Amino acid sequence: NANSAWLFDFQDIRGYDSIIPKQYTDFMQAIEPQVELLYNRIAPIKNARSLESPLLDLLGVKYVVTEEEITTPGFSLFYDDGATRIYQNERAMPRAFTLPVSSTVVADDFAQAIQRYDPRKFVLVERDVLRALQPMASAGMLLNGSSVPPARFSPASVTSYRNNEVWVDVQIGEPSWLILADSHFPGWRAFVRPLGAPDSAEREVPVFKVNGNFRGVLLGGGESGVNAGSLPTPDSPLAFTVRFRYSPDSFRIGAFATFIALAAMLFLGGVYVWRNALREMRAQSGVRLVARNSLILTGLNIAARLIDFAFALLMLRVLGPEGAGNFYFAVVIVGWFEIVMNFGLNTFLTREVARDRANAQAYLLQTSRLRMLLALGVAPVVLLVVLIWRAAFNLATEAQAAILLLALSQIPSSLSTGLSAVFFAYEKAEVPAALTIVSALLKAVIGATLLLLGWGVVGLGITSIVVNVITLALLLFLARRMLDVRLRIADSLQSPIINHQSSLILRESFPLMLNHLLATLFFKVDVPMLQAIKGPVAVGWYSAAYKFIDAFNIIPAFFTQSLFPAMSRMALQRDASLARSYTLALKLLVMTALPLAVATAFLAEPMIAVLGGREFLPNGAIALAIMAWSMPIGWINSVTNYALIAAGQQRALTRAFIIGLTFNVVTNAIFIPMFSFVAAAVTTIFSEIVEGAAFYVFVRRYIAPVNWVEVLAKPFLAAGVMAGVTAAFAYGGMTLVGLALGLAAYGAVLWLTHALAPQERDILRPLVKRGA
């Protein structure tokens, strides 16, 4: 039986499974008639003449176990106990070998072609391989008919062989085929790098079926993505490492679909629990209400980010670094125009409706009209930017299409954010947060479908339009049901809000829009600079790191949004309540950001590997490990921004944003040409510090002085202890154990040093005191 050799770690060409690919049965049929297929078996060799077949040599058959005597030339007796004989095939070819591209023969009928061409000296391929051979043909290779000369194979070295991954080192003196004597099957992928090069130099190349059954890749063509422009010669050979990996789309799609289905089920279960607990939630007030809004909002958005993360696992692998870079560039550019379209109306709407719910419908209707007018004004500017960037920086066609489609999708998105702002003002933040999960599920399902259909970046732009329209429809329905906001135009026209406050709304919201635009430019201006200076691949690496930073930044974003209505009311009281809440928020955010930064720095490489795969290593991991340390300062700046807006000082923020943005642009312009994405990542940290220092000038003036030693010293001490404990274990290869113990040490240091003052603990006590 074929599987008996398993006991001795031998492979048998008869296989081990009753599910046999037809290509293999055809190959074995060319050696000897297959008379056992009715029994789901590849038959053993029964005719001694079949041992002369070169196909057995091609399969790498090194030993034959038999009870008969073999006299075929090339077979020598290796073992004989009187009952069983083992013969060694001295003609057996190596498991991996190379043949020059000049020995390629196009064979539509493999069984007929081997009657003329010895597959040990020729490479027989099907006609669909011709396109891949064309670049090498232009380099002087002859690929047709009788002009093809026979060639001698050269062994390659298999350095690692596992069930779903094989590593091969090879050296060639001319453009060549590397043939691995394993069966070709859909799902096997090949990645090539120069010998000794790091993972970042690895490029995927196609895997072809050659010689009727085997896996083959083309090397040394000069245009295959590795050693581009360089052709091997006998005097100047090239050496490569080729990694074969079994990674079928069916498995990835199945895992993705399973995750999305599970997320949808959990979401529906959460909605059921939330509706039953709604009555108790409505009875809460004060700090418990803020905490409830913040925790629900953050939790739901974390769930949405997890869905986005699952989608990114598929998206990044389909698009690769270059496609991911083009799409992320489009997202950043359109994000700037989206800010102009919203014009700060979200924050204005939340603030005003929180103070005056009686005019909620009027405020919503008027701000929605203004959004549409702003969209009309922004549209030609978007088109102009696309044309200029294409002319100046050779912007890819797919990036151009993505920018235009994403810009169109911002029209329903802008209206949706207005409705979300009203929910925030009513302190029902969980509703738009829950819809982020619905949107994430829709984006994942629609986006994955279009990506797998080959629509690429354009498909992602279309997905954005469809998802945003559906989200808007759902928000309109829920606003009517839950807030009694019906958008009755006739009633709203009678409100004084509509009659004489349009210009006032724009004047009030302009500083908010300008500050938001400057803040976003400040945070993402490095992306278009990277694209222009280093190209989309560098942006692709950088974008993989940004996905984690953006995901983590939902914590301060939604924490401060939940706190913002309360801070707005505190600012009207003209007492110290806003200062106390602001200081406590600073401490809580810093205490959360620091252990997250430590963990991210230590786990950056596996995080990027899981998200984007080896194509994004090590560069994506380097960027992530650096950018993680921007979070503590960035989170401080986030709550400071909202606190100053609550105090009515949004105009004062503009100067701080300009200072931070100027520093960011100048520093990136100097260092990106020399250090690429590393410069952008480091600049992000220092830019946050510069902006935070500018913010504090206005905090002292309009809120209260902050004792930064009290706020930062104890959390940073605890983070240092955590990093030391983690590093000690990571040195021994136990990073996860080190992180767990380090996190425990972090909490212990905070507790022992009394990082929270007694009055701050009193404020938080209702969160844990039952019935408070």
matplotlib code that plots the C-alpha trace (Angstrom):
import matplotlib.pyplot as plt

x = [0.0, 1.3, 0.7, 2.8, 5.9, 4.7, 6.1, 9.6, 9.0, 9.1, 6.8, 5.2, 4.3, 1.0, -0.2, -2.2, -5.6, -8.5, -9.2, -6.7, -6.3, -7.0, -3.7, -1.9, -3.8, -3.1, 0.6, 0.7, -1.3, 1.6, 3.8, 1.5, -2.3, -4.2, -6.4, -7.2, -8.9, -12.3, -10.8, -9.5, -5.9, -2.9, -1.7, 1.8, 4.2, 3.3, 5.4, 9.2, 9.4, 7.6, 10.7, 12.4, 10.1, 11.8, 8.7, 9.7, 13.0, 11.2, 9.1, 12.2, 11.6, 14.8, 13.7, 11.5, 10.3, 9.5, 9.5, 10.8, 14.2, 14.8, 17.3, 16.4, 19.6, 20.0, 18.6, 21.0, 20.1, 20.1, 18.7, 17.7, 16.5, 15.4, 11.7, 11.8, 14.2, 14.8, 16.4, 17.9, 17.2, 20.5, 18.8, 16.4, 16.3, 16.6, 13.5, 14.2, 16.2, 16.6, 16.4, 17.1, 14.2, 15.7, 14.6, 10.9, 8.4, 4.7, 2.9, -0.9, -0.9, 1.6, 1.3, 2.1, 4.9, 6.9, 7.2, 9.5, 10.9, 12.6, 11.1, 14.5, 16.0, 13.0, 10.3, 6.9, 4.3, 0.8, 0.0, -1.3, 2.3, 3.4, 2.5, 4.8, 7.6, 7.4, 9.8, 12.4, 11.7, 12.5, 15.9, 16.8, 15.2, 13.8, 10.5, 9.0, 9.1, 12.3, 14.5, 14.4, 17.7, 17.9, 19.6, 21.1, 19.4, 21.2, 20.2, 18.7, 18.9, 15.7, 16.5, 13.2, 10.3, 7.0, 3.5, 2.4, 5.8, 9.0, 12.1, 14.6, 18.0, 19.1, 21.8, 21.4, 23.7, 20.9, 17.1, 15.7, 12.9, 13.0, 11.0, 9.9, 9.0, 5.7, 2.3, 1.0, -2.4, -4.4, -3.5, 0.3, 2.1, 5.7, 7.8, 11.3, 14.1, 17.8, 19.8, 20.4, 18.1, 15.6, 11.9, 11.1, 12.9, 10.5, 8.2, 5.5, 5.8, 3.3, 3.5, 2.9, 2.2, 5.2, 6.0, 2.4, 2.2, 4.9, 5.3, 7.5, 8.6, 10.5, 13.7, 16.2, 14.0, 14.9, 11.2, 9.9, 10.0, 13.4, 16.7, 14.7, 16.7, 19.5, 20.0, 22.1, 25.1, 27.6, 30.2, 27.7, 25.2, 22.3, 21.2, 17.7, 15.7, 12.2, 9.5, 6.5, 3.5, 0.1, -2.4, -5.6, -8.2, -10.9, -9.5, -9.0, -12.5, -14.0, -12.3, -13.4, -17.0, -17.1, -15.8, -18.3, -21.2, -20.1, -19.7, -23.2, -24.7, -22.9, -24.1, -27.8, -27.4, -25.9, -28.9, -31.3, -29.5, -29.2, -32.9, -33.8, -31.4, -32.4, -34.9, -32.2, -29.7, -32.2, -32.3, -28.6, -27.1, -23.8, -20.6, -22.3, -24.1, -20.8, -19.1, -21.9, -21.9, -18.1, -17.8, -20.7, -19.4, -15.8, -16.8, -19.0, -16.4, -13.8, -16.0, -16.4, -12.6, -12.2, -14.5, -12.4, -9.3, -10.7, -11.5, -8.0, -6.5, -8.1, -7.8, -4.0, -3.3, -5.3, -4.0, -0.4, 1.8, 1.4, -2.4, -2.8, -0.7, -2.8, -6.0, -4.7, -3.5, -7.0, -8.6, -6.3, -6.9, -10.7, -10.6, -9.4, -12.2, -14.7, -13.7, -14.4, -17.8, -18.7, -17.3, -17.2, -21.0, -20.8, -19.3, -21.4, -24.6, -23.8, -23.1, -26.1, -28.6, -27.2, -28.1, -31.3, -33.1, -36.3, -34.7, -33.0, -34.9, -34.2, -30.5, -30.3, -32.1, -30.1, -26.8, -27.7, -28.5, -25.1, -23.4, -24.9, -23.8, -20.3, -20.2, -21.0, -18.2, -15.7, -16.4, -14.4, -11.5, -11.3, -11.1, -8.4, -6.3, -6.5, -5.4, -2.5, -1.3, -1.5, 0.6, 3.1, 3.6, 2.3, -0.7, -1.9, -5.2, -6.7, -5.8, -7.5, -10.7, -10.6, -10.4, -13.3, -15.5, -14.7, -15.4, -18.8, -19.5, -18.9, -22.3, -24.4, -21.7, -21.8, -25.5, -25.1, -22.6, -25.1, -27.7, -25.1, -24.3, -27.9, -27.8, -24.6, -26.4, -29.3, -26.6, -27.7, -24.2, -24.8, -27.1, -24.6, -22.0, -24.1, -24.6, -20.8, -20.9, -23.6, -21.6, -18.4, -20.3, -21.7, -18.3, -16.6, -19.2, -19.5, -15.9, -14.6, -16.9, -15.7, -12.1, -12.4, -14.1, -10.9, -12.3, -9.4, -9.2, -12.2, -14.3, -13.5, -14.6, -17.9, -18.3, -18.0, -20.8, -23.2, -22.5, -22.8, -26.2, -27.5, -26.2, -27.9, -31.2, -30.9, -30.0, -33.0, -35.3, -33.9, -34.0, -37.7, -38.4, -36.1, -35.7, -38.8, -36.6, -38.8, -37.2, -40.5, -39.4, -42.6, -42.3, -38.6, -38.9, -40.9, -38.0, -35.8, -32.8, -33.5, -34.6, -31.5, -28.8, -27.2, -24.4, -24.0, -23.8, -21.0, -19.1, -19.4, -18.5, -15.7, -13.1, -14.2, -13.8, -10.4, -9.1, -10.3, -8.7, -5.5, -5.5, -6.1, -3.4, -1.1, -1.7, -1.8, 0.2, 3.1, 1.1, 0.9, 4.5, 5.6, 3.6, 5.1, 8.7, 8.9, 5.9, 2.9, 4.8, 6.3, 2.8, 1.5, 4.0, 3.1, -0.6, -0.4, 1.0, -1.5, -4.4, -3.4, -2.8, -6.2, -7.9, -6.4, -7.2, -10.9, -10.5, -9.7, -11.9, -15.1, -14.2, -13.9, -17.0, -19.0, -17.5, -18.0, -21.7, -21.0, -17.9, -20.0, -22.4, -19.6, -18.0, -21.3, -21.1, -17.9, -16.5, -13.6, -15.7, -14.3, -10.7, -11.2, -12.9, -10.2, -7.3, -9.0, -9.6, -5.9, -4.8, -7.2, -6.2, -2.4, -2.8, -4.6, -2.2, 1.1, 0.6, -0.9, 2.2, 4.5, 2.6, 2.5, 6.2, 7.0, 4.4, 4.7, 6.2, 3.6, 0.8, 1.9, 2.5, -1.0, -2.6, -0.8, 1.5, 5.2, 5.1, 4.6, 7.6, 9.8, 9.0, 5.4, 6.5, 9.3, 6.8, 4.3, 6.8, 7.8, 4.3, 3.0, 4.8, 2.8, -0.3, 0.2, 0.8, -1.8, -4.5, -3.7, -4.0, -7.4, -9.1, -7.4, -8.9, -12.4, -12.0, -11.0, -13.9, -16.3, -14.8, -15.7, -12.0, -12.0, -10.5, -7.5, -6.7, -6.0, -2.6, -1.6, -2.6, -0.7, 2.4, 2.2, 1.4, 4.3, 6.7, 5.4, 5.6, 9.1, 10.5, 9.1, 10.3, 13.8, 14.0, 11.6, 14.0, 16.7, 14.8, 11.4, 8.6, 10.9, 11.3, 7.5, 6.9, 9.5, 8.2, 4.7, 5.9, 7.7, 4.9, 2.4, 4.8, 5.0, 1.3, 0.6, 3.0, 1.1, -2.3, -1.1, -0.7, -4.5, -5.2, -3.5, -5.3, -8.8, -9.2, -6.5, -2.8, -2.0, 0.5, 2.1, 4.5, 1.5, -0.3, 2.6, 5.3, 3.6, 2.1, 5.4, 7.2, 4.8, 5.2, 9.0, 8.6, 6.3, 8.7, 11.6, 9.7, 8.5, 12.0, 13.5, 11.2, 11.2, 15.0, 14.3, 11.6, 8.6, 7.2, 3.6, 4.4, 6.5, 3.7, 1.2, 3.6, 4.5, 0.9, 0.4, 3.5, 2.1, -1.1, 0.7, 2.9, -0.1, -1.8, 1.2, 2.0, -1.6, -1.7, -5.3, -5.8, -8.5, -11.0, -10.5, -11.2, -14.4, -15.5, -15.0, -16.5, -20.0, -18.8, -18.1, -20.5, -23.6, -26.8, -25.1]
y = [0.0, 3.5, 5.0, 2.3, 4.3, 7.1, 5.1, 5.7, 9.3, 8.2, 9.5, 7.2, 8.3, 6.4, 9.1, 8.7, 10.0, 8.6, 12.1, 12.2, 15.2, 14.3, 15.8, 13.3, 10.3, 11.5, 11.8, 8.3, 7.0, 8.0, 5.6, 2.7, 2.1, 2.9, -0.1, 0.7, 4.0, 2.3, 1.6, 5.3, 4.2, 4.9, 1.5, 0.2, -0.6, -4.0, -4.0, -4.0, -1.9, 0.9, 1.4, 2.7, 5.7, 9.1, 10.2, 8.0, 9.9, 13.2, 12.2, 11.7, 8.0, 6.9, 3.5, 0.7, -2.0, -5.3, -9.1, -9.4, -9.1, -5.8, -5.9, -2.4, -0.3, 2.4, 0.3, -1.3, -3.6, -1.7, -4.3, -8.0, -10.1, -13.0, -12.0, -8.3, -6.4, -2.6, -1.2, 2.2, 4.3, 6.0, 8.1, 9.8, 13.6, 15.9, 17.2, 20.7, 21.6, 24.2, 24.0, 27.0, 28.9, 28.1, 24.5, 25.4, 23.6, 24.5, 21.2, 21.1, 17.3, 16.2, 12.4, 13.0, 15.5, 13.2, 10.8, 13.4, 15.5, 14.0, 15.9, 15.6, 17.8, 20.0, 22.0, 21.2, 23.9, 24.7, 27.5, 29.9, 30.2, 32.0, 35.5, 35.0, 33.8, 36.8, 39.1, 36.4, 35.6, 39.3, 38.7, 36.2, 33.0, 30.6, 29.0, 27.4, 24.2, 22.4, 25.3, 24.3, 22.6, 20.0, 21.1, 19.6, 20.2, 21.7, 20.7, 23.2, 23.0, 22.4, 24.0, 23.5, 21.1, 21.2, 20.3, 23.7, 25.5, 24.7, 26.8, 26.4, 28.1, 28.2, 29.8, 30.4, 31.6, 32.3, 32.9, 29.6, 27.5, 26.4, 23.1, 21.6, 17.9, 18.3, 18.3, 21.6, 22.6, 25.9, 27.7, 27.2, 30.6, 31.4, 34.2, 35.1, 37.1, 37.4, 34.9, 36.3, 39.3, 40.3, 39.5, 43.0, 42.1, 39.2, 39.4, 37.1, 35.4, 33.1, 29.3, 27.4, 23.8, 22.3, 18.9, 17.8, 17.9, 19.9, 23.4, 25.8, 29.4, 31.6, 33.2, 35.7, 37.3, 40.8, 41.8, 39.3, 41.7, 40.5, 41.8, 43.9, 44.9, 42.4, 39.2, 36.3, 35.1, 32.3, 34.9, 36.8, 34.3, 35.2, 33.4, 33.3, 32.0, 30.7, 30.1, 28.0, 28.5, 26.7, 29.5, 28.8, 31.6, 29.2, 28.9, 32.7, 33.5, 30.8, 32.1, 35.6, 34.6, 32.7, 35.7, 38.1, 35.7, 35.3, 39.1, 39.6, 37.1, 38.7, 42.1, 41.0, 39.4, 42.6, 44.6, 42.3, 42.7, 46.5, 46.9, 45.0, 47.1, 50.4, 51.3, 51.0, 53.0, 55.9, 56.2, 56.9, 60.3, 62.2, 60.3, 57.0, 58.4, 59.7, 56.4, 54.4, 56.5, 56.3, 52.6, 51.6, 53.9, 52.7, 49.0, 49.1, 51.0, 48.5, 45.7, 47.6, 48.0, 44.2, 43.7, 46.3, 44.4, 41.1, 42.9, 44.4, 40.9, 40.1, 43.5, 44.0, 40.5, 41.1, 44.6, 44.2, 47.1, 49.2, 48.8, 49.4, 52.5, 53.9, 53.3, 54.8, 57.9, 58.3, 57.9, 60.6, 63.1, 62.6, 62.8, 66.4, 67.4, 65.6, 68.0, 71.0, 69.5, 69.0, 72.4, 71.8, 71.4, 68.1, 69.6, 72.8, 70.7, 68.5, 71.6, 73.6, 70.7, 69.6, 73.1, 73.6, 70.4, 72.3, 73.5, 70.2, 69.7, 73.2, 73.0, 69.6, 70.7, 73.9, 72.3, 69.6, 72.2, 73.8, 70.5, 70.1, 73.5, 72.8, 69.5, 71.4, 73.8, 71.1, 68.9, 70.9, 71.3, 67.5, 67.1, 69.8, 68.1, 64.8, 66.4, 68.3, 65.2, 63.1, 65.5, 66.2, 62.8, 60.3, 59.3, 55.8, 55.5, 53.3, 56.0, 58.7, 56.6, 55.8, 59.5, 60.5, 57.6, 58.2, 61.9, 61.0, 58.7, 61.6, 63.2, 60.6, 60.2, 63.9, 63.8, 60.8, 62.5, 65.3, 62.8, 61.1, 64.5, 64.8, 61.4, 62.5, 65.6, 63.5, 61.4, 58.3, 57.7, 54.0, 54.3, 55.7, 53.5, 50.4, 51.5, 51.6, 47.8, 47.5, 49.7, 47.6, 44.4, 45.8, 47.1, 43.8, 41.7, 44.0, 45.0, 41.4, 40.4, 43.1, 42.5, 38.8, 39.6, 41.6, 45.1, 46.2, 49.8, 50.8, 48.2, 49.7, 53.1, 51.7, 49.8, 53.1, 54.7, 51.8, 51.5, 55.2, 55.4, 52.4, 53.9, 57.3, 55.5, 53.6, 56.8, 58.6, 55.8, 55.6, 59.4, 59.4, 56.5, 57.4, 61.2, 62.3, 64.2, 64.0, 66.7, 68.4, 71.1, 73.2, 73.3, 73.9, 76.9, 78.7, 78.5, 81.5, 79.2, 79.0, 82.5, 84.5, 82.2, 80.6, 83.1, 82.7, 78.9, 79.3, 81.8, 79.6, 76.4, 77.8, 77.7, 74.2, 73.2, 74.9, 73.3, 69.9, 70.3, 71.6, 68.7, 66.1, 67.7, 67.7, 63.9, 62.7, 65.2, 62.7, 60.3, 62.4, 63.6, 59.9, 59.2, 62.0, 61.4, 57.6, 56.2, 54.1, 51.1, 53.1, 54.4, 50.8, 49.8, 52.9, 52.4, 49.0, 50.6, 53.4, 50.9, 49.9, 53.5, 54.6, 51.7, 52.5, 56.2, 55.4, 55.2, 58.9, 60.0, 58.5, 59.0, 62.7, 62.8, 61.2, 63.7, 66.7, 67.4, 67.3, 69.5, 72.0, 72.3, 72.6, 75.5, 77.5, 77.1, 79.3, 77.2, 74.7, 71.7, 71.8, 71.9, 69.0, 66.9, 67.8, 66.8, 63.5, 62.8, 63.4, 60.9, 58.2, 58.5, 58.5, 55.5, 53.7, 54.7, 53.9, 50.1, 49.9, 51.6, 49.2, 46.2, 47.5, 48.2, 44.6, 42.9, 45.1, 42.4, 39.7, 42.3, 43.4, 39.9, 38.9, 41.9, 42.2, 39.2, 39.0, 41.6, 44.3, 43.1, 44.4, 47.9, 48.0, 46.7, 49.3, 52.1, 50.6, 50.2, 53.9, 55.3, 53.6, 56.2, 59.0, 57.7, 59.0, 62.6, 62.4, 61.2, 64.2, 66.5, 64.9, 65.7, 69.1, 70.0, 69.2, 70.9, 74.1, 73.9, 73.3, 76.5, 78.4, 78.9, 77.1, 80.1, 80.1, 76.5, 77.5, 79.0, 75.8, 73.7, 75.9, 75.6, 71.8, 71.5, 73.7, 71.7, 68.5, 69.6, 71.1, 68.2, 65.6, 67.6, 67.5, 63.9, 61.8, 61.9, 60.4, 58.1, 57.4, 56.1, 56.0, 59.8, 60.2, 57.9, 59.7, 63.1, 62.1, 61.8, 65.1, 66.9, 65.7, 67.2, 70.5, 70.8, 69.8, 72.5, 75.1, 73.8, 74.2, 78.0, 78.2, 75.7, 77.8, 80.9, 79.6, 76.5, 76.1, 75.3, 71.6, 70.0, 67.8, 66.1, 64.9, 63.8, 62.1, 61.0, 58.0, 56.5, 56.9, 55.3, 52.4, 52.1, 51.9, 49.1, 47.3, 47.7, 46.4, 43.3, 42.6, 43.1, 40.6, 37.9, 38.8, 38.3, 34.7, 34.3, 34.6, 38.0, 37.2, 36.0, 39.2, 41.4, 39.7, 40.1, 43.6, 44.7, 43.3, 45.3, 48.4, 48.2, 47.5, 50.6, 52.8, 51.5, 51.8, 55.3, 56.5, 57.7, 58.9, 61.5, 60.8, 63.4, 61.8, 58.3, 59.9, 61.0, 57.6, 55.6, 55.7, 53.6, 50.6, 51.3, 49.3, 51.3, 54.7]
z = [0.0, -0.9, 2.5, 4.3, 3.4, 5.7, 8.6, 7.2, 5.9, 2.3, -0.4, -3.0, -6.5, -6.2, -3.8, -0.6, -1.3, -3.3, -4.7, -7.6, -9.9, -13.6, -14.7, -12.6, -13.8, -17.4, -16.5, -15.0, -18.0, -20.2, -18.2, -18.0, -18.4, -15.2, -14.4, -10.7, -11.0, -10.3, -6.9, -6.5, -6.8, -9.0, -10.0, -9.2, -12.1, -13.6, -16.8, -16.5, -19.7, -18.0, -15.8, -18.9, -19.1, -18.5, -16.7, -13.7, -13.7, -13.9, -10.9, -9.0, -8.3, -6.5, -5.2, -6.4, -4.0, -5.6, -5.3, -8.9, -10.4, -12.4, -15.2, -16.7, -17.3, -14.7, -11.8, -9.3, -6.4, -3.2, -0.7, -0.8, 2.1, -0.1, -0.2, -0.9, -3.2, -3.3, -6.5, -6.8, -9.9, -10.8, -13.5, -11.0, -11.4, -8.3, -6.6, -7.9, -11.0, -13.8, -17.5, -19.8, -21.3, -24.7, -24.3, -24.0, -26.2, -26.6, -26.4, -26.6, -26.3, -23.6, -24.2, -27.9, -27.3, -25.1, -28.0, -29.6, -26.7, -23.7, -20.7, -18.9, -21.6, -22.6, -20.8, -22.2, -21.6, -22.7, -25.0, -22.3, -21.1, -24.2, -22.9, -19.9, -22.1, -24.5, -22.5, -22.5, -26.2, -27.0, -25.2, -28.0, -26.8, -29.5, -28.4, -31.5, -33.4, -34.5, -33.5, -29.8, -28.7, -26.0, -22.7, -19.6, -16.3, -13.3, -9.8, -7.4, -3.6, -1.6, 1.8, 3.5, 2.7, 4.6, 3.7, 2.5, 1.9, 0.0, -0.1, -3.0, -3.6, -7.2, -9.4, -13.1, -15.9, -18.4, -18.3, -17.0, -15.6, -12.0, -11.9, -8.6, -9.1, -7.1, -8.7, -9.9, -8.3, -8.1, -4.8, -5.0, -5.2, -5.7, -4.3, -5.5, -4.0, -4.7, -2.6, 0.8, 0.4, 3.1, 3.0, 1.7, -1.6, -2.2, -5.2, -6.3, -9.7, -11.5, -11.1, -14.3, -15.0, -16.9, -18.2, -17.8, -14.0, -12.2, -10.8, -12.8, -12.4, -14.8, -13.5, -14.9, -17.5, -16.3, -16.1, -13.6, -10.7, -9.3, -10.6, -13.1, -16.1, -15.3, -17.4, -16.1, -18.1, -17.6, -16.6, -14.4, -12.9, -10.7, -7.6, -6.2, -3.3, -4.4, -1.8, -2.9, -0.6, -0.7, -0.1, -2.0, -2.4, -1.4, 2.1, 2.5, 1.2, 3.3, 6.5, 5.6, 5.0, 8.2, 10.2, 8.6, 9.3, 13.0, 13.3, 11.9, 14.4, 17.3, 16.2, 16.0, 19.5, 20.8, 19.4, 21.2, 24.5, 24.1, 23.4, 26.5, 28.6, 27.1, 29.9, 32.6, 30.5, 30.1, 33.9, 34.1, 34.4, 35.1, 34.9, 34.4, 31.3, 29.9, 30.6, 29.1, 25.9, 25.7, 26.4, 24.1, 21.4, 21.7, 21.9, 18.9, 16.8, 17.9, 16.6, 13.4, 13.2, 13.6, 10.6, 8.7, 9.8, 8.5, 5.2, 5.1, 5.4, 2.1, 0.5, 1.1, -0.2, -3.4, -4.0, -2.8, -1.6, -4.8, -5.1, -1.4, -1.7, -4.6, -2.7, 0.6, -1.3, -2.8, 0.7, 2.2, -0.6, -0.6, 3.2, 2.9, 0.6, 2.8, 5.6, 3.4, 2.5, 6.2, 7.0, 10.7, 10.7, 12.6, 15.8, 15.4, 15.1, 18.1, 20.3, 19.3, 19.4, 22.8, 24.1, 22.1, 21.2, 20.3, 17.0, 16.2, 13.0, 11.8, 12.5, 10.8, 7.7, 7.3, 7.8, 5.3, 2.7, 3.3, 2.9, -0.6, -1.7, -0.4, -2.3, -5.5, -4.8, -4.0, -7.1, -9.7, -7.2, -6.8, -10.6, -10.9, -8.2, -10.1, -13.3, -11.7, -9.8, -12.9, -14.9, -12.1, -10.4, -13.0, -10.9, -11.7, -13.6, -10.8, -8.2, -10.4, -10.7, -6.9, -6.0, -8.2, -7.0, -3.3, -3.7, -5.1, -2.2, 0.2, -0.7, 1.1, 3.7, 4.6, 5.1, 7.3, 9.5, 10.1, 11.3, 13.5, 15.0, 16.1, 17.8, 19.6, 20.8, 22.1, 23.9, 21.9, 20.5, 20.4, 17.3, 14.8, 16.4, 15.8, 12.2, 11.8, 12.2, 9.6, 7.3, 8.0, 7.2, 4.0, 2.9, 3.7, 1.7, -1.3, -1.4, -1.1, -3.9, -6.3, -5.4, -6.1, -9.4, -10.3, -10.0, -7.8, -6.5, -8.7, -7.0, -3.6, -4.8, -6.0, -2.7, -0.8, -2.8, -2.3, 1.4, 2.1, 0.4, 2.4, 5.7, 5.0, 4.4, 7.7, 9.6, 8.2, 9.3, 12.8, 13.3, 12.5, 14.9, 17.8, 17.9, 16.1, 13.7, 10.5, 8.4, 7.7, 5.4, 5.8, 9.6, 9.5, 7.2, 10.0, 12.4, 13.0, 12.7, 8.9, 8.3, 9.4, 10.8, 7.6, 7.6, 11.3, 11.0, 8.4, 10.5, 13.6, 11.8, 9.6, 12.4, 13.2, 9.6, 9.3, 12.4, 11.4, 7.9, 9.5, 12.0, 9.2, 7.0, 10.0, 10.6, 7.0, 4.9, 4.9, 2.7, -0.5, 0.1, 0.3, -2.9, -4.8, -3.6, -3.1, -5.0, -4.1, -2.8, 0.1, 0.8, 0.8, 3.5, 5.5, 5.1, 6.7, 9.8, 9.7, 9.7, 13.2, 14.4, 12.9, 14.6, 18.0, 17.6, 17.8, 21.6, 22.1, 19.2, 20.6, 24.2, 23.6, 21.4, 24.2, 26.7, 24.4, 25.2, 28.9, 28.5, 26.5, 29.4, 31.9, 29.9, 30.3, 34.1, 34.3, 37.2, 37.6, 36.5, 32.9, 34.1, 36.5, 33.8, 31.2, 33.6, 34.5, 30.8, 30.1, 32.7, 31.6, 28.0, 28.7, 31.0, 28.2, 25.4, 27.0, 27.5, 24.0, 22.6, 24.4, 23.2, 19.6, 19.5, 20.6, 18.4, 15.2, 13.0, 13.6, 13.5, 10.0, 8.9, 9.9, 8.3, 4.9, 4.6, 3.9, 1.1, 3.8, 5.9, 7.4, 6.3, 7.5, 10.9, 11.3, 10.6, 13.1, 15.9, 15.5, 15.0, 18.1, 20.3, 18.7, 20.4, 24.0, 22.8, 20.0, 22.4, 24.7, 21.7, 20.8, 24.1, 24.3, 20.9, 22.1, 25.4, 23.7, 21.3, 24.3, 25.8, 22.6, 21.6, 18.2, 16.5, 18.9, 17.8, 14.2, 15.1, 16.9, 14.0, 11.5, 13.7, 13.9, 10.2, 9.1, 11.2, 9.8, 6.1, 6.4, 8.4, 6.0, 2.9, 4.3, 5.5, 3.3, 0.3, 2.5, 4.9, 3.1, 5.4, 8.5, 8.3, 8.0, 11.1, 13.3, 12.1, 13.2, 16.9, 16.9, 15.1, 17.8, 20.5, 18.7, 18.2, 21.8, 23.0, 20.9, 22.3, 25.9, 25.4, 25.0, 27.7, 30.3, 29.1, 28.6, 30.8, 33.5, 34.0, 33.9, 36.2, 33.5, 35.9, 37.9, 34.7, 32.9, 35.4, 37.0, 33.8, 32.0, 35.0, 34.9, 31.1, 31.5, 34.0, 31.5, 28.7, 30.8, 31.9, 28.4, 26.9, 29.4, 28.3, 24.6, 24.6, 25.5, 22.8, 25.2, 24.1, 24.9, 28.4, 28.9, 27.7, 30.1, 33.1, 31.9, 31.8, 35.3, 36.5, 34.7, 36.7, 39.9, 39.5, 38.8, 41.9, 44.2, 43.1, 43.3, 39.8, 40.2, 43.0, 45.6, 44.1, 40.7, 42.2, 43.7, 40.3, 38.8, 41.8, 40.4, 37.5, 39.7, 42.6, 42.0, 42.0, 41.9]

ax = plt.figure().add_subplot(projection="3d")
ax.plot(x, y, z, "-o")
ax.set_aspect("equal")
plt.show()
